Amino acid sequence: MAESWYQEKLAKLLEMGVGAFTADFGEAAPLTGVYALRESGFYEHNLYPLRCNKAVAEITEGVTGYSIMWARSAWAGSQRYPMHWSGDPENTDCSMAGTLRGGLSLGLCGFSFWGHFIGGFAHQSPERLYRRRLAFGMLSSHSRCHGRPPTEPWEYSEEFVNDFRRTVELKYRLMPYVYAQAKLCSHEGYPMLRTLFFEYPEDPTSWFIEDEYLLGTDVLVAPLMEEGSSRNVYLPPGLWIDYQSGKAYEGAGWYHIPAGEVPTVMLIRNGAAIPHVRLAQSTTEINWQEIELVIYGAENPTAEGLVCLPEDEVLHPLLLERGRDGYTLKNDPLQGRVQWRIRAIA
């Protein structure tokens, strides 16, 4: 079989140390082809991406233990074989906005994980666009800088290297949040990057917002779609706290909000406890035994969050209660395996 032949070729590379494949051009099934089941290309054309995703995912899992790849094509059922990316976008503001629209739509089709080529693909990304698109890419489930060379930050400017480092470090510190939300999404079939009305279906305006998104349940991201340092942002009902400035905004309304050092607008749902870790140079070096819970909205009687340790893959809800001396964790679900630090943002 062609599938077995193809998987044998991939297995040799995986055994040499390749971690994952870009399953590019998985849609290239000729309409004029005749396939093993004697079906026409017209019948096989849409099934072909699903078969391609399945073949790559299964051999990768068989050799490495992980079912993961970067797939460009998909059909119904391909969400079983994560993850997918948006294709080869232009290096323009319009393309950045269109990429987000596409990702929101894909999430509503049952795909939990999705990414895009940070900076665009067709040409070398302009530095200013790359900077804004990097924040969008890092505040996604999976992040990849790829496109027409150069993509390395040191090939631009020293200022951009510093901006690049700051934005990437943000995601590393947020890895406990990202990991727990990924676990929740994979269990429930939720999209990690989701449209506002997914969480706020009763709010009419949320149905019309297509240039903002929720990263999991508690983080709202409004990328800078055009050059500038601020933008108009719609906030769903409830209180929202700016992650970078600490300023609070009452939801169900529009605001003109400045970005921070990381060039994006990023707000946290009131009452959320967002887990953070100390900065590490690699995910393999993260110390999961020390987690800081940052509570947004210091006057709430309770705060809630989620945590999932990679070593046991169990999703644990966290409940914190406010007392005279601040917040304390009620009924530690990890029973001393993690040293918790707790602080609140007013």
C-alpha positions as a Python dict, from the first residue, in 0.01 Angstrom:
ca = {
    (1, 'M'): (0, 0, 0),
    (2, 'A'): (108, 355, -70),
    (3, 'E'): (31, 451, 290),
    (4, 'S'): (264, 186, 433),
    (5, 'W'): (539, 284, 189),
    (6, 'Y'): (503, 650, 286),
    (7, 'Q'): (499, 576, 660),
    (8, 'E'): (812, 364, 627),
    (9, 'K'): (996, 664, 480),
    (10, 'L'): (874, 890, 760),
    (11, 'A'): (962, 636, 1030),
    (12, 'K'): (1327, 637, 928),
    (13, 'L'): (1344, 1012, 980),
    (14, 'L'): (1161, 996, 1312),
    (15, 'E'): (1404, 731, 1432),
    (16, 'M'): (1690, 966, 1342),
    (17, 'G'): (1546, 1228, 1577),
    (18, 'V'): (1293, 1427, 1376),
    (19, 'G'): (1025, 1548, 1619),
    (20, 'A'): (735, 1624, 1387),
    (21, 'F'): (654, 1681, 1021),
    (22, 'T'): (499, 1961, 823),
    (23, 'A'): (235, 1769, 630),
    (24, 'D'): (233, 2012, 341),
    (25, 'F'): (39, 1964, 16),
    (26, 'G'): (-181, 1699, 176),
    (27, 'E'): (-463, 1812, -49),
    (28, 'A'): (-295, 1729, -381),
    (29, 'A'): (-523, 1446, -499),
    (30, 'P'): (-563, 1471, -877),
    (31, 'L'): (-923, 1473, -994),
    (32, 'T'): (-813, 1251, -1282),
    (33, 'G'): (-660, 989, -1051),
    (34, 'V'): (-788, 635, -999),
    (35, 'Y'): (-740, 508, -645),
    (36, 'A'): (-702, 173, -471),
    (37, 'L'): (-1074, 129, -412),
    (38, 'R'): (-1136, 205, -781),
    (39, 'E'): (-1296, 532, -682),
    (40, 'S'): (-1256, 844, -893),
    (41, 'G'): (-1061, 1153, -800),
    (42, 'F'): (-1393, 1334, -761),
    (43, 'Y'): (-1483, 1098, -474),
    (44, 'E'): (-1135, 1083, -322),
    (45, 'H'): (-1043, 1451, -343),
    (46, 'N'): (-1185, 1557, -4),
    (47, 'L'): (-1100, 1231, 171),
    (48, 'Y'): (-736, 1252, 66),
    (49, 'P'): (-636, 1521, 323),
    (50, 'L'): (-795, 1316, 600),
    (51, 'R'): (-604, 1005, 491),
    (52, 'C'): (-281, 1205, 467),
    (53, 'N'): (-325, 1356, 816),
    (54, 'K'): (-403, 1013, 959),
    (55, 'A'): (-99, 848, 801),
    (56, 'V'): (145, 1111, 928),
    (57, 'A'): (-10, 1132, 1276),
    (58, 'E'): (-20, 757, 1332),
    (59, 'I'): (339, 686, 1231),
    (60, 'T'): (461, 985, 1437),
    (61, 'E'): (278, 856, 1742),
    (62, 'G'): (400, 504, 1677),
    (63, 'V'): (765, 609, 1681),
    (64, 'T'): (772, 907, 1918),
    (65, 'G'): (464, 852, 2131),
    (66, 'Y'): (319, 1189, 2025),
    (67, 'S'): (47, 1239, 1767),
    (68, 'I'): (140, 1583, 1636),
    (69, 'M'): (226, 1752, 1308),
    (70, 'W'): (171, 2075, 1118),
    (71, 'A'): (-95, 2002, 855),
    (72, 'R'): (-206, 2245, 587),
    (73, 'S'): (-512, 2057, 466),
    (74, 'A'): (-809, 1903, 639),
    (75, 'W'): (-1153, 1752, 601),
    (76, 'A'): (-1420, 1638, 844),
    (77, 'G'): (-1244, 1420, 1101),
    (78, 'S'): (-900, 1579, 1065),
    (79, 'Q'): (-938, 1737, 1409),
    (80, 'R'): (-838, 1397, 1544),
    (81, 'Y'): (-488, 1458, 1407),
    (82, 'P'): (-363, 1794, 1535),
    (83, 'M'): (-248, 2036, 1449),
    (84, 'H'): (-324, 2258, 1149),
    (85, 'W'): (-202, 2590, 1021),
    (86, 'S'): (-354, 2858, 804),
    (87, 'G'): (-151, 2808, 488),
    (88, 'D'): (83, 3061, 328),
    (89, 'P'): (-44, 3413, 409),
    (90, 'E'): (71, 3741, 261),
    (91, 'N'): (290, 3976, 463),
    (92, 'T'): (15, 4236, 502),
    (93, 'D'): (-223, 4373, 762),
    (94, 'C'): (-522, 4242, 562),
    (95, 'S'): (-373, 3894, 562),
    (96, 'M'): (-318, 3908, 937),
    (97, 'A'): (-685, 3996, 990),
    (98, 'G'): (-796, 3726, 746),
    (99, 'T'): (-578, 3470, 920),
    (100, 'L'): (-758, 3533, 1248),
    (101, 'R'): (-1100, 3508, 1081),
    (102, 'G'): (-1000, 3176, 933),
    (103, 'G'): (-875, 3047, 1266),
    (104, 'L'): (-1196, 3145, 1443),
    (105, 'S'): (-1399, 2965, 1177),
    (106, 'L'): (-1182, 2654, 1201),
    (107, 'G'): (-1232, 2648, 1578),
    (108, 'L'): (-1608, 2646, 1530),
    (109, 'C'): (-1563, 2338, 1308),
    (110, 'G'): (-1431, 2137, 1603),
    (111, 'F'): (-1056, 2196, 1563),
    (112, 'S'): (-905, 2260, 1907),
    (113, 'F'): (-553, 2358, 1797),
    (114, 'W'): (-441, 2583, 1517),
    (115, 'G'): (-150, 2810, 1430),
    (116, 'H'): (-14, 3031, 1154),
    (117, 'F'): (311, 3147, 1003),
    (118, 'I'): (412, 3439, 1222),
    (119, 'G'): (504, 3738, 1010),
    (120, 'G'): (348, 3603, 691),
    (121, 'F'): (502, 3383, 426),
    (122, 'A'): (535, 3511, 71),
    (123, 'H'): (804, 3776, 128),
    (124, 'Q'): (1040, 3878, 405),
    (125, 'S'): (819, 4022, 676),
    (126, 'P'): (852, 4395, 745),
    (127, 'E'): (985, 4444, 1097),
    (128, 'R'): (686, 4638, 1225),
    (129, 'L'): (440, 4381, 1094),
    (130, 'Y'): (652, 4096, 1231),
    (131, 'R'): (648, 4258, 1577),
    (132, 'R'): (267, 4285, 1587),
    (133, 'R'): (210, 3945, 1432),
    (134, 'L'): (449, 3783, 1678),
    (135, 'A'): (226, 3881, 1971),
    (136, 'F'): (-73, 3729, 1791),
    (137, 'G'): (125, 3413, 1720),
    (138, 'M'): (261, 3368, 2071),
    (139, 'L'): (-85, 3414, 2220),
    (140, 'S'): (-209, 3110, 2028),
    (141, 'S'): (-200, 2742, 2119),
    (142, 'H'): (102, 2671, 1897),
    (143, 'S'): (358, 2919, 1765),
    (144, 'R'): (583, 2904, 1461),
    (145, 'C'): (796, 3168, 1288),
    (146, 'H'): (821, 3057, 927),
    (147, 'G'): (822, 3219, 586),
    (148, 'R'): (1053, 3378, 334),
    (149, 'P'): (1395, 3421, 502),
    (150, 'P'): (1516, 3573, 714),
    (151, 'T'): (1285, 3498, 1008),
    (152, 'E'): (1554, 3505, 1279),
    (153, 'P'): (1509, 3816, 1498),
    (154, 'W'): (1882, 3897, 1498),
    (155, 'E'): (1860, 3948, 1122),
    (156, 'Y'): (1651, 4258, 1187),
    (157, 'S'): (1753, 4505, 1460),
    (158, 'E'): (1871, 4498, 1819),
    (159, 'E'): (1546, 4665, 1923),
    (160, 'F'): (1350, 4388, 1750),
    (161, 'V'): (1558, 4120, 1923),
    (162, 'N'): (1458, 4269, 2258),
    (163, 'D'): (1092, 4292, 2155),
    (164, 'F'): (1102, 3936, 2024),
    (165, 'R'): (1252, 3806, 2347),
    (166, 'R'): (996, 3991, 2561),
    (167, 'T'): (700, 3853, 2365),
    (168, 'V'): (826, 3494, 2359),
    (169, 'E'): (906, 3508, 2731),
    (170, 'L'): (544, 3607, 2794),
    (171, 'K'): (427, 3276, 2652),
    (172, 'Y'): (686, 3077, 2846),
    (173, 'R'): (565, 3228, 3173),
    (174, 'L'): (207, 3150, 3076),
    (175, 'M'): (275, 2785, 2989),
    (176, 'P'): (79, 2645, 3288),
    (177, 'Y'): (-227, 2837, 3166),
    (178, 'V'): (-171, 2732, 2805),
    (179, 'Y'): (-117, 2369, 2902),
    (180, 'A'): (-423, 2349, 3128),
    (181, 'Q'): (-645, 2513, 2868),
    (182, 'A'): (-511, 2277, 2600),
    (183, 'K'): (-603, 1982, 2822),
    (184, 'L'): (-953, 2122, 2871),
    (185, 'C'): (-995, 2178, 2497),
    (186, 'S'): (-877, 1830, 2403),
    (187, 'H'): (-1116, 1677, 2657),
    (188, 'E'): (-1422, 1884, 2568),
    (189, 'G'): (-1359, 1947, 2198),
    (190, 'Y'): (-1342, 2324, 2253),
    (191, 'P'): (-1129, 2552, 2033),
    (192, 'M'): (-828, 2693, 2214),
    (193, 'L'): (-853, 3014, 2014),
    (194, 'R'): (-1221, 3099, 2016),
    (195, 'T'): (-1461, 3367, 1905),
    (196, 'L'): (-1614, 3585, 2178),
    (197, 'F'): (-1966, 3446, 2134),
    (198, 'F'): (-1840, 3097, 2219),
    (199, 'E'): (-1819, 3209, 2583),
    (200, 'Y'): (-2079, 3488, 2564),
    (201, 'P'): (-2360, 3357, 2339),
    (202, 'E'): (-2623, 3584, 2500),
    (203, 'D'): (-2425, 3899, 2420),
    (204, 'P'): (-2539, 4025, 2075),
    (205, 'T'): (-2228, 4230, 1996),
    (206, 'S'): (-1993, 3936, 2059),
    (207, 'W'): (-2140, 3766, 1750),
    (208, 'F'): (-2003, 4040, 1526),
    (209, 'I'): (-1645, 4065, 1657),
    (210, 'E'): (-1392, 3899, 1426),
    (211, 'D'): (-1067, 4080, 1506),
    (212, 'E'): (-1043, 3972, 1872),
    (213, 'Y'): (-1041, 3631, 2035),
    (214, 'L'): (-1035, 3442, 2360),
    (215, 'L'): (-732, 3227, 2432),
    (216, 'G'): (-899, 2965, 2648),
    (217, 'T'): (-1161, 3069, 2900),
    (218, 'D'): (-998, 3368, 3068),
    (219, 'V'): (-767, 3563, 2834),
    (220, 'L'): (-901, 3809, 2574),
    (221, 'V'): (-658, 3915, 2300),
    (222, 'A'): (-707, 4203, 2058),
    (223, 'P'): (-409, 4205, 1816),
    (224, 'L'): (-288, 4530, 1663),
    (225, 'M'): (-418, 4472, 1311),
    (226, 'E'): (-277, 4801, 1187),
    (227, 'E'): (34, 5001, 1267),
    (228, 'G'): (-9, 5189, 1593),
    (229, 'S'): (9, 5149, 1968),
    (230, 'S'): (-361, 5128, 2057),
    (231, 'R'): (-694, 5015, 1913),
    (232, 'N'): (-1068, 5002, 1972),
    (233, 'V'): (-1164, 4690, 2167),
    (234, 'Y'): (-1503, 4544, 2248),
    (235, 'L'): (-1525, 4373, 2587),
    (236, 'P'): (-1800, 4118, 2663),
    (237, 'P'): (-2008, 4155, 2981),
    (238, 'G'): (-1818, 4148, 3310),
    (239, 'L'): (-1511, 4320, 3448),
    (240, 'W'): (-1182, 4285, 3255),
    (241, 'I'): (-831, 4367, 3378),
    (242, 'D'): (-553, 4471, 3143),
    (243, 'Y'): (-272, 4215, 3176),
    (244, 'Q'): (2, 4470, 3109),
    (245, 'S'): (-126, 4783, 3284),
    (246, 'G'): (-358, 4644, 3553),
    (247, 'K'): (-635, 4887, 3455),
    (248, 'A'): (-991, 4756, 3492),
    (249, 'Y'): (-1268, 4798, 3235),
    (250, 'E'): (-1639, 4726, 3273),
    (251, 'G'): (-1754, 4502, 2988),
    (252, 'A'): (-2044, 4509, 2743),
    (253, 'G'): (-1888, 4814, 2582),
    (254, 'W'): (-1618, 4961, 2358),
    (255, 'Y'): (-1290, 5114, 2473),
    (256, 'H'): (-982, 5259, 2307),
    (257, 'I'): (-707, 5067, 2483),
    (258, 'P'): (-330, 5115, 2451),
    (259, 'A'): (-102, 4816, 2405),
    (260, 'G'): (183, 4757, 2646),
    (261, 'E'): (546, 4659, 2600),
    (262, 'V'): (420, 4348, 2424),
    (263, 'P'): (244, 4501, 2121),
    (264, 'T'): (-107, 4370, 2174),
    (265, 'V'): (-409, 4437, 2391),
    (266, 'M'): (-454, 4154, 2641),
    (267, 'L'): (-715, 4142, 2916),
    (268, 'I'): (-804, 3889, 3186),
    (269, 'R'): (-1153, 3793, 3300),
    (270, 'N'): (-1239, 3916, 3647),
    (271, 'G'): (-1203, 3643, 3907),
    (272, 'A'): (-959, 3433, 3707),
    (273, 'A'): (-650, 3283, 3870),
    (274, 'I'): (-390, 3259, 3593),
    (275, 'P'): (-103, 3015, 3666),
    (276, 'H'): (250, 3130, 3578),
    (277, 'V'): (596, 2974, 3603),
    (278, 'R'): (943, 3121, 3628),
    (279, 'L'): (1106, 3191, 3295),
    (280, 'A'): (1290, 2895, 3139),
    (281, 'Q'): (1494, 2865, 2821),
    (282, 'S'): (1299, 2561, 2705),
    (283, 'T'): (974, 2389, 2795),
    (284, 'T'): (1186, 2092, 2905),
    (285, 'E'): (1344, 2316, 3170),
    (286, 'I'): (1022, 2453, 3321),
    (287, 'N'): (996, 2398, 3695),
    (288, 'W'): (640, 2274, 3739),
    (289, 'Q'): (690, 2238, 4115),
    (290, 'E'): (674, 2617, 4161),
    (291, 'I'): (364, 2790, 4022),
    (292, 'E'): (246, 3144, 4084),
    (293, 'L'): (-129, 3204, 4077),
    (294, 'V'): (-203, 3562, 3973),
    (295, 'I'): (-560, 3661, 4062),
    (296, 'Y'): (-726, 3934, 3860),
    (297, 'G'): (-981, 4135, 4056),
    (298, 'A'): (-858, 4155, 4414),
    (299, 'E'): (-1200, 4229, 4569),
    (300, 'N'): (-1364, 3903, 4464),
    (301, 'P'): (-1454, 3666, 4748),
    (302, 'T'): (-1328, 3374, 4538),
    (303, 'A'): (-1110, 3312, 4232),
    (304, 'E'): (-1091, 3010, 4003),
    (305, 'G'): (-833, 2857, 3774),
    (306, 'L'): (-707, 2534, 3622),
    (307, 'V'): (-375, 2354, 3633),
    (308, 'C'): (-245, 2038, 3467),
    (309, 'L'): (101, 1895, 3530),
    (310, 'P'): (263, 1728, 3226),
    (311, 'E'): (380, 1440, 3444),
    (312, 'D'): (27, 1318, 3525),
    (313, 'E'): (-198, 1480, 3259),
    (314, 'V'): (-483, 1536, 3506),
    (315, 'L'): (-679, 1862, 3488),
    (316, 'H'): (-729, 2008, 3834),
    (317, 'P'): (-972, 2291, 3916),
    (318, 'L'): (-839, 2548, 4161),
    (319, 'L'): (-1052, 2745, 4405),
    (320, 'L'): (-908, 3032, 4605),
    (321, 'E'): (-1085, 3219, 4884),
    (322, 'R'): (-1014, 3571, 5003),
    (323, 'G'): (-956, 3619, 5373),
    (324, 'R'): (-820, 3893, 5595),
    (325, 'D'): (-462, 3824, 5482),
    (326, 'G'): (-533, 3773, 5113),
    (327, 'Y'): (-619, 3470, 4904),
    (328, 'T'): (-552, 3111, 5002),
    (329, 'L'): (-590, 2794, 4800),
    (330, 'K'): (-875, 2579, 4928),
    (331, 'N'): (-817, 2202, 4927),
    (332, 'D'): (-490, 2185, 4730),
    (333, 'P'): (-565, 1925, 4458),
    (334, 'L'): (-194, 1846, 4417),
    (335, 'Q'): (-142, 1786, 4789),
    (336, 'G'): (194, 1952, 4832),
    (337, 'R'): (347, 1852, 4498),
    (338, 'V'): (353, 2217, 4393),
    (339, 'Q'): (479, 2516, 4587),
    (340, 'W'): (217, 2784, 4528),
    (341, 'R'): (278, 3157, 4529),
    (342, 'I'): (-31, 3377, 4522),
    (343, 'R'): (-71, 3742, 4438),
    (344, 'A'): (-366, 3955, 4332),
    (345, 'I'): (-404, 4233, 4077),
    (346, 'A'): (-664, 4493, 4178),
}
